[in-house]
């Protein structure tokens, strides 16, 4: 479905959080990997980038995903694999019990853009 190689991004879901604790459960991670594949297009809304750093800044990855440098905050993820409804990934995560709605999780940026990109699942910050 793509003419170019997939673009890998570090993203963090905005508007939901794990239903139990601060980390995604193994079952939720498995759900992500089944849904976000590199062989189907994915539509998402880019909420913004918090924690911008210059290109020469050393990136520290020991912190929580949303506190990491240059992470792109996204929402309204839709997977176009021909079998799913128009329901967003976030809604399905909540429906399955893996997540709960949370307006301020993580804190939001102000700009929004909608893009369609193939996203490699192992590059998601879960």
N, C-alpha and C positions, 0 to 999 in steps of 0.2 A: 504494500500500500504506500510505500515511501520511495521517493527517487533519491533521497540522500540518506546517509548513515544516521542512526538514531542520535539524538542529542540527550546527553545525560545531565540531569540537574539535581541539586540537593534541595529538596522541598520539605516543607513542614505543613501539615494540614491545619487550617484555621477553622475554628468553630466547633470542634469536637475534642474530646479528651478520652483517654482510656476509662472504661467503666469501673475498673478496680485499680487503685493506686496511681502511680505516675508513669509506669511502663506498660507498653502493649504486651498482652499475653501471647504465649506461643501460638494459640489458636487464631488470634487476631493477625499476627504476623503471617501465618499460613494463608489466611483470607486475603491479605494484601497481595501476597505473591501469586495467588490464583487469579486475582482480578487485574492487577497491573502487570501486564505482560508486554514484551517488546514486539509482538507480532500483530498488535491491533492499535489503532489510533485512540488517543485519549484527549478529551477536551477538559480544560480546567480554567479557573479564573485566578489570575495572579493578583493577590491582595497587595503585595509589596515586599520590599526587602528591608528588614530591620538589621541593626548591627553591621552596617556597611563598613568595610575595611578597604584600605588601599591595596593595590596588587602586591606591594612589597611587605605587607604585614604578615607575620607568622600566624597561621591559623591554629587555634586550640580546639580540639574536638572532645575534650573530657567533659565539657559541660552539657546541659540539657540541649536537645536539638534546636529548640527555638532561640537559644542564647548563642548559638554558634555563628561565626562570621559569615556574612553573605548568603545565608539561607533564604530561599524564596518561599514566601508564605502563599499557600494556594487554598482554594475552596471550590465547591461545585464541580467535583471531578466526575466525569462521565466516561465510561468505557464503551467504545463502539465495536463490539465483537459480533453483532448480529443476533445475539441471544438475550441481551439484557434490555430491560425497560429503560425509560428515560430517567429513572430514579438515580440520584447521585450516589457515589460511593459512600459518602458520609451517611446518607440516610440508610443505606444497606448495613453499614457498620453498627449504627444505632439499633436498627431492626433486629440484627443478629445478637445484640447484647454485648458487643465488643467495645462500644463507645457510648458516651452520653453527650448531649448537646451542651456547649459551653461557649457563650458569646465572647468571652475574653480569654480563650485558650487557643493558642498563645495570644498575647496582646497584639492588636491589629495595627497595620500601617494604613495610610490613607488612600493611596492610589490603587486603582483596579483596572485590569486588562484581561480580556478573554483570549486564550490562545489554544491551538490544537497541536499537540506534540506527541511523538512517541516517547515514552519515559521508561527507562530501564528500572525494573523493580528493585534491584539490589542497590541502587543509588538513592532510594528514598530513605530519609532519616526517620526511623520508626521509634 
